Amino acid sequence: MAALTETSFSKGPFGRFLQQMRRVTGLFVFPVKEGGSEKAKLLWLVKLRWVAISLFFVLCGPALIFGSLTRATVPVYLGILAVLIVFNLISQLVVAESKRLIGQVIICFQLAFDLIALTGLLLITGGFANPFVLLFLLNASLGGILIPGRLSWPFLLLTHTLLGFLQFQMVAANEGVVESPVIMTFVVYHLMILGSWMVMRSLGSYLEKQSERQKQAQVALEKQDRLRSIGALAAGFSHEFASPLTVAKLRLERLKRKTESEDVDEALKAILVCQNVIHQMNSSQLDSRDFQFKTIVVSDLLRDVVESWGEDKEEARVMIETSPDIEASVPPINFSQVVINLLDNAFEANPQGRIRVSLSARDGEICLSVADEGPGFHESVLRQRGEPFVTTKKNGTGLGLYVSELFAQSLAGRLEIGNAEPTGALVSIHWPLAKEKE
């Protein structure tokens, strides 16, 4: 019964009224298009301009009746509206539908054109005395929120200039005789425009930053999902190829004992390389759900890992800089694995160069960085940071940075890579100083 009553109510006169109101308010909804934020802004302006054109057409009759328009000024009035219609059609059918990117200059030009057209309409319908002069506030607000950066200032100057022109026209019509309340009104309008612009500019800047953060978060989420998918694929790949490679290795070793052949030696070397890759792929399958977090002195663990790694590479020159007594909750085994991977990469980049390892805690986060004196990262590696199998090394797999990326994400942190000055690569892992685990 209740459902029947609700359905009947929604189909009644009030329901139809609500539907019409939704359609009207839908004209003012900001469109979300795939073409980017600037294209969405342009489409929104096109919708608002159609509403304004319709409103001024409707007001043409009452303005003629009440004397705001005369038979001499009606053609000019309609001509300005016709220019607006053509301009809006071009904006909608040509500019908005173009595959080219829409820049901020186009948005600024659109709003400036609206201001000039509004000034022309007001000029022949009463000037500053026309109550629709309040639309200057709307245009200033739109400029503040839609035009970022330096272009917003010229638009604000244009708004004040055109409003001042209407005020000057009013003063000229009164032969220079203007009372004090009118002058105060002039000043108040300029202050209102400035205030509206400043508020909307602040809001627009905030929305732009929020939009950028949302995009970055979406990219990070997509990257994390992609890494997990690749990790699962790598695990299946290594599982399927491990057994056949082991069989091939055993057969080749048996063949080598029977006969000496360079081809057999080369085949064995190739199989060892493949097995090494599979071993790295298996070790790269990090799952934070399996991590065993412990609160430890990270600086002490780092020194132990570096010293243990250096025992097998006596020619390596490692410099350690750590802040004393940095405690954090980390998985020690996985932390050690990541440090060893970064040290291996740094050593392979330049075995004769120095490796600088630093650990510090500042600004509420811990930073572990490893720098070498090698040739640095290639542009492709920087562009595809942390993705597996992206490497420029002859026998590399690109899994070292991949493991580091997953480790950083497991600590709610981030991985940063870049090229140091004057030469070398720099890898840094940042994560929050306080990491709580259930």
Buried (B, 14 or more C-beta within 10 A) or exposed (E): EEEEEEEEEEEEEEBEEEEEEEEEEEEEEEEEBEBEBBBBBBBBBBBBBBEBBEEBEEBBEEBBEEEBBEEEBBEBBBEBBEEBBEBBEEBBEEBBEEEEEBEBEBBBBBBBBBBEBBBBBBBBBBBBEBEBBEBBBBBBBBBBBBBBEEBBEEBBEBBBEBBBBBBEBBBEEEEEEBEEEBEEBBEEBBEBBBEBBEEBBEEBBEEBEEEEEEEEEEEEEEBBEEBBEBBEEBBEBBEEBBEEBEEBBEEBEEBBEEEEEEEBEEBBEEBEEBBEBBEBBEEBBBEBEEBEBBEBBBBBBBBEBBEEBBEEBEEBBBEBEBBEEBBBBBBBEBBBBBBBBBBEBBBBBBBEBBBBBBBBBEEEBBBBBBBBBBEBBBEEBBEBBBBBBBBEEEEBBBBBBBBBBBBBBBBEBBBBBBBBEEBBBBBBBBBBBEBEEE
